[in-house]
Amino acid sequence: MRLIRSGDIPSRKRDSYRYITEPTTPQTLVGRALRSVRRVLIGRPLESSQAAHQHLSKVQALAVFSSDALSSTAYATEEILLILVLAGSAAYNYVIPIGIAIAALLGIVVFSYRQTVHAYPQGGGSYIVTKDNLGRSPSLLAASSLMTDYILTVAVSISAGVAAITSAFTGTRPYAVEIAVTAIVLIMIANLRGLQESGRIFAVPTYLFVFGMAILIVLGFAGWLGIGITPHRVVDTIPPATHGLTLFLILRAFASGCAALTGVEAISDGVPAFKEPRDQNAAKTLVAMGLILGSMFLGVTFLSQHYHLVPVENETLISQLTRVVVGTSPFYYFVQAATAAILLLAANTSFADFPRLAYFLARDRFMPRQFTLRGDRLGYSTGIAVLALTSSALVIIFGANVSHLIPLYAVGVFISFTLSQASMTYRWWRMDTARRNYVAMFINGLGALTTGVVAVIIIATKFVGGAWIILLLLPFIIVNLLGIRRHYDNVAAQLRLTLEQIRNRPVTWTRDSATVVALDRLNRPAIRAIDYAQTVSGDITVVHVAEEGDDANEMREKWDKAGIQLPLVIIESPYREVLGPLVNYIEELHRSKGGGTLTVILPEFVPAHWYEIFLHNQTAWRLRAALWSHPGIAVTSVPYHLKR
Amino acid sequence: MRLIRSGDIPSRKRDSYRYITEPTTPQTLVGRALRSVRRVLIGRPLESSQAAHQHLSKVQALAVFSSDALSSTAYATEEILLILVLAGSAAYNYVIPIGIAIAALLGIVVFSYRQTVHAYPQGGGSYIVTKDNLGRSPSLLAASSLMTDYILTVAVSISAGVAAITSAFTGTRPYAVEIAVTAIVLIMIANLRGLQESGRIFAVPTYLFVFGMAILIVLGFAGWLGIGITPHRVVDTIPPATHGLTLFLILRAFASGCAALTGVEAISDGVPAFKEPRDQNAAKTLVAMGLILGSMFLGVTFLSQHYHLVPVENETLISQLTRVVVGTSPFYYFVQAATAAILLLAANTSFADFPRLAYFLARDRFMPRQFTLRGDRLGYSTGIAVLALTSSALVIIFGANVSHLIPLYAVGVFISFTLSQASMTYRWWRMDTARRNYVAMFINGLGALTTGVVAVIIIATKFVGGAWIILLLLPFIIVNLLGIRRHYDNVAAQLRLTLEQIRNRPVTWTRDSATVVALDRLNRPAIRAIDYAQTVSGDITVVHVAEEGDDANEMREKWDKAGIQLPLVIIESPYREVLGPLVNYIEELHRSKGGGTLTVILPEFVPAHWYEIFLHNQTAWRLRAALWSHPGIAVTSVPYHLKR
């Protein structure tokens, strides 16, 4: 290809030319102002070729991909207790068994996903793994489950983070929703800036949180054993039992606590973002994350049981625990701040995962193709924006209340866990005997089985509380994904032309195809359009709609005197319609000309200032819109620009 | 002109043809549904030629044009008392003198306007009369004063009507604003249906109101004289005096009472709607209206003073007066209902006047030309809709409270009275001595003088309370009217071509003007656009924006194989912009081709269902919008319609 520059005119037929552009500059003041704002918020655009260079170390990756999982320590134990206290103080005997069961489940899931990471070094999200092994329908179930849960993760994490703030500073309580939405917008902007910078932003709070929780738990156990600080008693009385201590209640508490596992799959999705050797680094990070999460969760659960903490409306359990162990000391504020920070940023995991999943789905034509487009900083802007919008809506609808959101949460995660692990199990099974690894197959099988059972428990116990919403939503989403795919397939089938077909197409065009010029009065724009029409065709009809009889006669007289060598049709419209009669006439002319392509030429005048368009009937626009649905009619706007 | 039918092809050059249409039928389901709703609400469209046939008898015209004026009896006395009671019970001595002064003023105004009716049988609104005699600037002051007052009339009348309802049925009080807005919408629909039917609708409540008030006043005076019914005492105590009984307070009370005169000019505006002999019928109706209004106003004022009624928050004065005279009897409910009905319908006077004034202004190019267009039933739909919208906004802002609106009211009316009467005086003065009528000149001069003095009093006494808003608004409106006129004059000057100029224009066109086809991929719409381009020009450049390097190479290969005999320019856009680089390239090509008209041809595919457009990047639309501001670039959309 020959490279051409500004102003070069490509001349030789059949050749192709290259022309490379720099970022363009908007020409209006408003456009430039908007661009400046965008530059400040998001940064300078990156070239497409710079995409591959952003990779994370294990320490960074742990922060980026695990903030969601780790941060659930901040609310998981509280959600267990919230259910158990319905049965009164006797229920406290079950806190620790439930905690251990969840920790064991975590172990199984981590080891299952460890195998996924090795099997899919290019990124093993549930959608990809399920599509690869179980086929289209299960993969769409996995995808839609995950999408709902990503949105919920943002809403839940942000709401919990705001709860940490309002626990410490009670004056901020009325502004919970506003703070939450602001946080979502800030995280959205950070993600539009790109991944590497997010890595840097997220490392600090994640490690501060882990550090703070570690000290809190050590001090808590020391107090338990009578060493060091004497615990401060918190005097909350357990409310009277309203429910019997049934198996159902215990399972419901367990199901609520399973929120602790959300986000565990993030590392397996994000393998390509690791430094080489990707899969090994990712597997190590995954195990490290499992250990940290398990210890923190068990620590908080044991201490909450020991100190007999009671969940209350206006203060989080972590806040209570910290006050019991260290009092309202500076360290208390440090823990609250770190908790708030990691929770607000935990949402970031979803901001990494949702747009990527949407990209995969859009690439497979299950979602609008806008989700495949990369923004200035190479992030999938559409996915990022849609996630921010939907999660903000959830936060507003549920008033930034974690306990109201929890019944909807974790349903999707466990469905996708189950599908992902079942896919891995089947993958081992399909392999020829030489490569089949029975231990690995057992691990994934156990993972699939346990997460499947847990999914059933979660759905059954949370059904009335809100899980039904998700169960209605999932088929709705799947039907839409399939509908979009069907549409794109239809379109592709209708638009496709092989090179063979292009080469062999019949050449039937003539230089005098039927052309209509519609005009309002005989002024400069109209004459320009008439002259233009004569450059494109020799078969021209000029039409004019007359609303009153006088108008018709006046136009006819002028036309006769103007001496233009074209036929004029005056459409008399006694009911003062303009569009309808014009469209009807054009349709009839099109039919009687034999139905080839008819060109409608519209003079259009462009005022000097945008606000002046309201001072004119935009008949040309409305006519173009009306003709849009008419096959075989090409519409040409011939603009006439006013200078003042 | 030869009449042609559907499908006839006009063939002979230079001829003009007639083609007459019936009302068209929308082709989509939604379009047809909307049309059915419109038919039910507004009725079948009328032909333009049916316009002149709707004329009113004197009895009908009194109802249509006087409901505004007559209905002000319902609140004018109350507004006088509201001011006077600020000075305590001593102020009651001034009620009757103020009432008589206002009645005298009414007499002067009626006789002044009687002369306007005879002088302007084609309709003598203040704008027309002032323009005719004093010139542009005074006429625009009259017009803008009237427009603000028409809007206020709707807001005040509707609010007062709703007050009559909420006085009788206290349960409806919280819904005052909702009831008021609903009433405005219903009146709007009635007006969109057309004048004749409004005449029928409005006659009944107007005469019921006059009848009810007449009986009430007769019974009231009978009670006063000790005949018939014994009045029921209403025990409202006069609140302690907060203001001294100053001249300013008395003038303020007078100014508030002048609201009684609003609407008196309506008949002079509406002379053309009367049956022949128009001016005589109109003059008689005007005098009749003055007599009825004067008697009712004085009756209510005398009785209110006699029974020492005190204005209160939740009940209107008329409601109190009726309860005093007849108790809470069925007749009480009849009077309340008739009052509510006439007030709600009084707004109709403005719905007749505002759109007509806007039409006159738009015809003179001081307002957007949409105000000249007549709707299905020949009403000026834009004016009707704008009045409904702005008055609803006022009702909402002022919470449907009459006393809050009154300080803004009547300012405009008296400014326009003054200008109109001054114009009439000057008109007599200008006449040659033979035709000059000194008595008539004296009457109009007296009218101008008194209304001028009253205008000053109103502005001075209501200034702080709200009249300042009107005084700021009027110059703002006038500046805008002038700006719109300047714009239309500018446009006309730029677009105008004489027949001479058309005949003698240089014919410079060539059949091979520069043409660009922009395409996304080599599919059916693109090939259709390329083939279409070859019907209109022999100088074609095809352009394609490649976002990634691979895309560029793939396109180049396909192009080479497709064997299309046209040059292809591939614009490489490393920053993934599409629009900017394309526009830049087109601009450069346009410049290097010498700047004649360049045609940009855009393949555009039209999905089978409207909601599917969200599944595609509407690059064609966005490109067309971006090119709209580029002089000399014609844009052609070549549609490709999907079937499913």
HADDOCK unambig.tbl for C-alpha pairs under 7 A between the chains (distance, minus, plus):
assign (segid A and resid 6 and name CA) (segid B and resid 588 and name CA) 6.18 0.50 0.50
assign (segid A and resid 7 and name CA) (segid B and resid 588 and name CA) 5.06 0.50 0.50
assign (segid A and resid 7 and name CA) (segid B and resid 589 and name CA) 5.66 0.50 0.50
assign (segid A and resid 7 and name CA) (segid B and resid 592 and name CA) 5.45 0.50 0.50
assign (segid A and resid 9 and name CA) (segid B and resid 589 and name CA) 6.72 0.50 0.50
assign (segid A and resid 10 and name CA) (segid B and resid 567 and name CA) 6.55 0.50 0.50
assign (segid A and resid 11 and name CA) (segid B and resid 567 and name CA) 6.77 0.50 0.50
assign (segid A and resid 12 and name CA) (segid B and resid 567 and name CA) 6.30 0.50 0.50
assign (segid A and resid 13 and name CA) (segid B and resid 565 and name CA) 5.50 0.50 0.50
assign (segid A and resid 13 and name CA) (segid B and resid 566 and name CA) 4.69 0.50 0.50
assign (segid A and resid 13 and name CA) (segid B and resid 567 and name CA) 4.74 0.50 0.50
assign (segid A and resid 14 and name CA) (segid B and resid 564 and name CA) 6.31 0.50 0.50
assign (segid A and resid 14 and name CA) (segid B and resid 565 and name CA) 4.87 0.50 0.50
assign (segid A and resid 14 and name CA) (segid B and resid 566 and name CA) 4.86 0.50 0.50
assign (segid A and resid 14 and name CA) (segid B and resid 567 and name CA) 4.87 0.50 0.50
assign (segid A and resid 15 and name CA) (segid B and resid 567 and name CA) 5.03 0.50 0.50
assign (segid A and resid 15 and name CA) (segid B and resid 568 and name CA) 6.25 0.50 0.50
assign (segid A and resid 16 and name CA) (segid B and resid 556 and name CA) 6.43 0.50 0.50
assign (segid A and resid 16 and name CA) (segid B and resid 567 and name CA) 5.80 0.50 0.50
assign (segid A and resid 16 and name CA) (segid B and resid 568 and name CA) 4.50 0.50 0.50
assign (segid A and resid 16 and name CA) (segid B and resid 569 and name CA) 5.49 0.50 0.50
assign (segid A and resid 16 and name CA) (segid B and resid 570 and name CA) 6.95 0.50 0.50
assign (segid A and resid 17 and name CA) (segid B and resid 568 and name CA) 6.26 0.50 0.50
assign (segid A and resid 17 and name CA) (segid B and resid 569 and name CA) 4.59 0.50 0.50
assign (segid A and resid 17 and name CA) (segid B and resid 570 and name CA) 5.80 0.50 0.50
assign (segid A and resid 18 and name CA) (segid B and resid 569 and name CA) 6.06 0.50 0.50
assign (segid A and resid 18 and name CA) (segid B and resid 570 and name CA) 5.07 0.50 0.50
assign (segid A and resid 18 and name CA) (segid B and resid 571 and name CA) 6.00 0.50 0.50
assign (segid A and resid 18 and name CA) (segid B and resid 572 and name CA) 6.89 0.50 0.50
assign (segid A and resid 19 and name CA) (segid B and resid 570 and name CA) 6.10 0.50 0.50
assign (segid A and resid 19 and name CA) (segid B and resid 571 and name CA) 4.61 0.50 0.50
assign (segid A and resid 19 and name CA) (segid B and resid 572 and name CA) 5.87 0.50 0.50
assign (segid A and resid 20 and name CA) (segid B and resid 571 and name CA) 5.68 0.50 0.50
assign (segid A and resid 20 and name CA) (segid B and resid 572 and name CA) 4.60 0.50 0.50
assign (segid A and resid 20 and name CA) (segid B and resid 573 and name CA) 6.20 0.50 0.50
assign (segid A and resid 21 and name CA) (segid B and resid 572 and name CA) 6.26 0.50 0.50
assign (segid A and resid 21 and name CA) (segid B and resid 573 and name CA) 5.48 0.50 0.50
assign (segid A and resid 21 and name CA) (segid B and resid 581 and name CA) 6.26 0.50 0.50
assign (segid A and resid 23 and name CA) (segid B and resid 575 and name CA) 6.34 0.50 0.50
assign (segid A and resid 24 and name CA) (segid B and resid 580 and name CA) 5.60 0.50 0.50
assign (segid A and resid 24 and name CA) (segid B and resid 581 and name CA) 6.64 0.50 0.50
assign (segid A and resid 45 and name CA) (segid B and resid 575 and name CA) 6.65 0.50 0.50
assign (segid A and resid 46 and name CA) (segid B and resid 575 and name CA) 6.45 0.50 0.50
assign (segid A and resid 47 and name CA) (segid B and resid 574 and name CA) 5.20 0.50 0.50
assign (segid A and resid 47 and name CA) (segid B and resid 575 and name CA) 4.97 0.50 0.50
assign (segid A and resid 48 and name CA) (segid B and resid 548 and name CA) 6.99 0.50 0.50
assign (segid A and resid 48 and name CA) (segid B and resid 574 and name CA) 5.62 0.50 0.50
assign (segid A and resid 48 and name CA) (segid B and resid 575 and name CA) 6.19 0.50 0.50
assign (segid A and resid 368 and name CA) (segid B and resid 615 and name CA) 4.89 0.50 0.50
assign (segid A and resid 369 and name CA) (segid B and resid 615 and name CA) 6.70 0.50 0.50
assign (segid A and resid 369 and name CA) (segid B and resid 616 and name CA) 6.82 0.50 0.50
assign (segid A and resid 370 and name CA) (segid B and resid 617 and name CA) 6.91 0.50 0.50
assign (segid A and resid 376 and name CA) (segid B and resid 575 and name CA) 7.00 0.50 0.50
assign (segid A and resid 490 and name CA) (segid B and resid 644 and name CA) 6.88 0.50 0.50
assign (segid A and resid 495 and name CA) (segid B and resid 523 and name CA) 5.40 0.50 0.50
assign (segid A and resid 495 and name CA) (segid B and resid 524 and name CA) 4.87 0.50 0.50
assign (segid A and resid 495 and name CA) (segid B and resid 525 and name CA) 6.88 0.50 0.50
assign (segid A and resid 496 and name CA) (segid B and resid 523 and name CA) 5.34 0.50 0.50
assign (segid A and resid 496 and name CA) (segid B and resid 524 and name CA) 6.25 0.50 0.50
assign (segid A and resid 497 and name CA) (segid B and resid 523 and name CA) 5.51 0.50 0.50
assign (segid A and resid 497 and name CA) (segid B and resid 524 and name CA) 6.04 0.50 0.50
assign (segid A and resid 499 and name CA) (segid B and resid 561 and name CA) 6.81 0.50 0.50
assign (segid A and resid 499 and name CA) (segid B and resid 562 and name CA) 5.20 0.50 0.50
assign (segid A and resid 502 and name CA) (segid B and resid 562 and name CA) 6.07 0.50 0.50
assign (segid A and resid 503 and name CA) (segid B and resid 562 and name CA) 5.60 0.50 0.50
assign (segid A and resid 503 and name CA) (segid B and resid 563 and name CA) 6.17 0.50 0.50
assign (segid A and resid 509 and name CA) (segid B and resid 535 and name CA) 5.90 0.50 0.50
assign (segid A and resid 510 and name CA) (segid B and resid 535 and name CA) 5.56 0.50 0.50
assign (segid A and resid 511 and name CA) (segid B and resid 535 and name CA) 4.43 0.50 0.50
assign (segid A and resid 511 and name CA) (segid B and resid 536 and name CA) 6.06 0.50 0.50
assign (segid A and resid 523 and name CA) (segid B and resid 495 and name CA) 5.40 0.50 0.50
assign (segid A and resid 523 and name CA) (segid B and resid 496 and name CA) 5.33 0.50 0.50
assign (segid A and resid 523 and name CA) (segid B and resid 497 and name CA) 5.50 0.50 0.50
assign (segid A and resid 524 and name CA) (segid B and resid 495 and name CA) 4.90 0.50 0.50
assign (segid A and resid 524 and name CA) (segid B and resid 496 and name CA) 6.27 0.50 0.50
assign (segid A and resid 524 and name CA) (segid B and resid 497 and name CA) 6.06 0.50 0.50
assign (segid A and resid 525 and name CA) (segid B and resid 495 and name CA) 6.88 0.50 0.50
assign (segid A and resid 535 and name CA) (segid B and resid 509 and name CA) 5.84 0.50 0.50
assign (segid A and resid 535 and name CA) (segid B and resid 510 and name CA) 5.54 0.50 0.50
assign (segid A and resid 535 and name CA) (segid B and resid 511 and name CA) 4.44 0.50 0.50
assign (segid A and resid 536 and name CA) (segid B and resid 511 and name CA) 6.05 0.50 0.50
assign (segid A and resid 536 and name CA) (segid B and resid 536 and name CA) 4.36 0.50 0.50
assign (segid A and resid 536 and name CA) (segid B and resid 537 and name CA) 6.50 0.50 0.50
assign (segid A and resid 537 and name CA) (segid B and resid 536 and name CA) 6.48 0.50 0.50
assign (segid A and resid 556 and name CA) (segid B and resid 16 and name CA) 6.42 0.50 0.50
assign (segid A and resid 561 and name CA) (segid B and resid 499 and name CA) 6.83 0.50 0.50
assign (segid A and resid 562 and name CA) (segid B and resid 499 and name CA) 5.19 0.50 0.50
assign (segid A and resid 562 and name CA) (segid B and resid 502 and name CA) 6.09 0.50 0.50
assign (segid A and resid 562 and name CA) (segid B and resid 503 and name CA) 5.59 0.50 0.50
assign (segid A and resid 563 and name CA) (segid B and resid 503 and name CA) 6.14 0.50 0.50
assign (segid A and resid 564 and name CA) (segid B and resid 14 and name CA) 6.37 0.50 0.50
assign (segid A and resid 565 and name CA) (segid B and resid 13 and name CA) 5.53 0.50 0.50
assign (segid A and resid 565 and name CA) (segid B and resid 14 and name CA) 4.91 0.50 0.50
assign (segid A and resid 566 and name CA) (segid B and resid 13 and name CA) 4.74 0.50 0.50
assign (segid A and resid 566 and name CA) (segid B and resid 14 and name CA) 4.89 0.50 0.50
assign (segid A and resid 567 and name CA) (segid B and resid 10 and name CA) 6.58 0.50 0.50
assign (segid A and resid 567 and name CA) (segid B and resid 11 and name CA) 6.85 0.50 0.50
assign (segid A and resid 567 and name CA) (segid B and resid 12 and name CA) 6.34 0.50 0.50
assign (segid A and resid 567 and name CA) (segid B and resid 13 and name CA) 4.73 0.50 0.50
assign (segid A and resid 567 and name CA) (segid B and resid 14 and name CA) 4.86 0.50 0.50
assign (segid A and resid 567 and name CA) (segid B and resid 15 and name CA) 5.04 0.50 0.50
assign (segid A and resid 567 and name CA) (segid B and resid 16 and name CA) 5.81 0.50 0.50
assign (segid A and resid 568 and name CA) (segid B and resid 15 and name CA) 6.27 0.50 0.50
assign (segid A and resid 568 and name CA) (segid B and resid 16 and name CA) 4.52 0.50 0.50
assign (segid A and resid 568 and name CA) (segid B and resid 17 and name CA) 6.29 0.50 0.50
assign (segid A and resid 569 and name CA) (segid B and resid 16 and name CA) 5.50 0.50 0.50
assign (segid A and resid 569 and name CA) (segid B and resid 17 and name CA) 4.62 0.50 0.50
assign (segid A and resid 569 and name CA) (segid B and resid 18 and name CA) 6.07 0.50 0.50
assign (segid A and resid 570 and name CA) (segid B and resid 16 and name CA) 6.94 0.50 0.50
assign (segid A and resid 570 and name CA) (segid B and resid 17 and name CA) 5.81 0.50 0.50
assign (segid A and resid 570 and name CA) (segid B and resid 18 and name CA) 5.08 0.50 0.50
assign (segid A and resid 570 and name CA) (segid B and resid 19 and name CA) 6.12 0.50 0.50
assign (segid A and resid 571 and name CA) (segid B and resid 18 and name CA) 6.00 0.50 0.50
assign (segid A and resid 571 and name CA) (segid B and resid 19 and name CA) 4.62 0.50 0.50
assign (segid A and resid 571 and name CA) (segid B and resid 20 and name CA) 5.68 0.50 0.50
assign (segid A and resid 572 and name CA) (segid B and resid 18 and name CA) 6.92 0.50 0.50
assign (segid A and resid 572 and name CA) (segid B and resid 19 and name CA) 5.90 0.50 0.50
assign (segid A and resid 572 and name CA) (segid B and resid 20 and name CA) 4.62 0.50 0.50
assign (segid A and resid 572 and name CA) (segid B and resid 21 and name CA) 6.28 0.50 0.50
assign (segid A and resid 573 and name CA) (segid B and resid 20 and name CA) 6.19 0.50 0.50
assign (segid A and resid 573 and name CA) (segid B and resid 21 and name CA) 5.49 0.50 0.50
assign (segid A and resid 574 and name CA) (segid B and resid 47 and name CA) 5.21 0.50 0.50
assign (segid A and resid 574 and name CA) (segid B and resid 48 and name CA) 5.54 0.50 0.50
assign (segid A and resid 575 and name CA) (segid B and resid 23 and name CA) 6.37 0.50 0.50
assign (segid A and resid 575 and name CA) (segid B and resid 45 and name CA) 6.67 0.50 0.50
assign (segid A and resid 575 and name CA) (segid B and resid 46 and name CA) 6.40 0.50 0.50
assign (segid A and resid 575 and name CA) (segid B and resid 47 and name CA) 4.90 0.50 0.50
assign (segid A and resid 575 and name CA) (segid B and resid 48 and name CA) 6.07 0.50 0.50
assign (segid A and resid 580 and name CA) (segid B and resid 24 and name CA) 5.61 0.50 0.50
assign (segid A and resid 581 and name CA) (segid B and resid 21 and name CA) 6.23 0.50 0.50
assign (segid A and resid 581 and name CA) (segid B and resid 24 and name CA) 6.67 0.50 0.50
assign (segid A and resid 588 and name CA) (segid B and resid 6 and name CA) 6.17 0.50 0.50
assign (segid A and resid 588 and name CA) (segid B and resid 7 and name CA) 5.09 0.50 0.50
assign (segid A and resid 589 and name CA) (segid B and resid 7 and name CA) 5.67 0.50 0.50
assign (segid A and resid 589 and name CA) (segid B and resid 9 and name CA) 6.73 0.50 0.50
assign (segid A and resid 592 and name CA) (segid B and resid 7 and name CA) 5.42 0.50 0.50
assign (segid A and resid 615 and name CA) (segid B and resid 368 and name CA) 4.91 0.50 0.50
assign (segid A and resid 615 and name CA) (segid B and resid 369 and name CA) 6.72 0.50 0.50
assign (segid A and resid 616 and name CA) (segid B and resid 369 and name CA) 6.83 0.50 0.50
assign (segid A and resid 617 and name CA) (segid B and resid 370 and name CA) 6.91 0.50 0.50
assign (segid A and resid 631 and name CA) (segid B and resid 639 and name CA) 6.71 0.50 0.50
assign (segid A and resid 631 and name CA) (segid B and resid 640 and name CA) 6.81 0.50 0.50
assign (segid A and resid 631 and name CA) (segid B and resid 641 and name CA) 5.92 0.50 0.50
assign (segid A and resid 632 and name CA) (segid B and resid 639 and name CA) 6.95 0.50 0.50
assign (segid A and resid 634 and name CA) (segid B and resid 636 and name CA) 6.54 0.50 0.50
assign (segid A and resid 634 and name CA) (segid B and resid 637 and name CA) 5.51 0.50 0.50
assign (segid A and resid 634 and name CA) (segid B and resid 638 and name CA) 4.66 0.50 0.50
assign (segid A and resid 634 and name CA) (segid B and resid 639 and name CA) 6.40 0.50 0.50
assign (segid A and resid 635 and name CA) (segid B and resid 636 and name CA) 5.40 0.50 0.50
assign (segid A and resid 635 and name CA) (segid B and resid 637 and name CA) 5.37 0.50 0.50
assign (segid A and resid 635 and name CA) (segid B and resid 638 and name CA) 6.95 0.50 0.50
assign (segid A and resid 636 and name CA) (segid B and resid 634 and name CA) 6.53 0.50 0.50
assign (segid A and resid 636 and name CA) (segid B and resid 635 and name CA) 5.40 0.50 0.50
assign (segid A and resid 636 and name CA) (segid B and resid 636 and name CA) 4.01 0.50 0.50
assign (segid A and resid 636 and name CA) (segid B and resid 637 and name CA) 6.44 0.50 0.50
assign (segid A and resid 637 and name CA) (segid B and resid 634 and name CA) 5.50 0.50 0.50
assign (segid A and resid 637 and name CA) (segid B and resid 635 and name CA) 5.39 0.50 0.50
assign (segid A and resid 637 and name CA) (segid B and resid 636 and name CA) 6.44 0.50 0.50
assign (segid A and resid 638 and name CA) (segid B and resid 634 and name CA) 4.68 0.50 0.50
assign (segid A and resid 638 and name CA) (segid B and resid 635 and name CA) 6.97 0.50 0.50
assign (segid A and resid 639 and name CA) (segid B and resid 631 and name CA) 6.70 0.50 0.50
assign (segid A and resid 639 and name CA) (segid B and resid 632 and name CA) 6.95 0.50 0.50
assign (segid A and resid 639 and name CA) (segid B and resid 634 and name CA) 6.41 0.50 0.50
assign (segid A and resid 640 and name CA) (segid B and resid 631 and name CA) 6.83 0.50 0.50
assign (segid A and resid 641 and name CA) (segid B and resid 631 and name CA) 5.94 0.50 0.50
assign (segid A and resid 644 and name CA) (segid B and resid 490 and name CA) 6.96 0.50 0.50
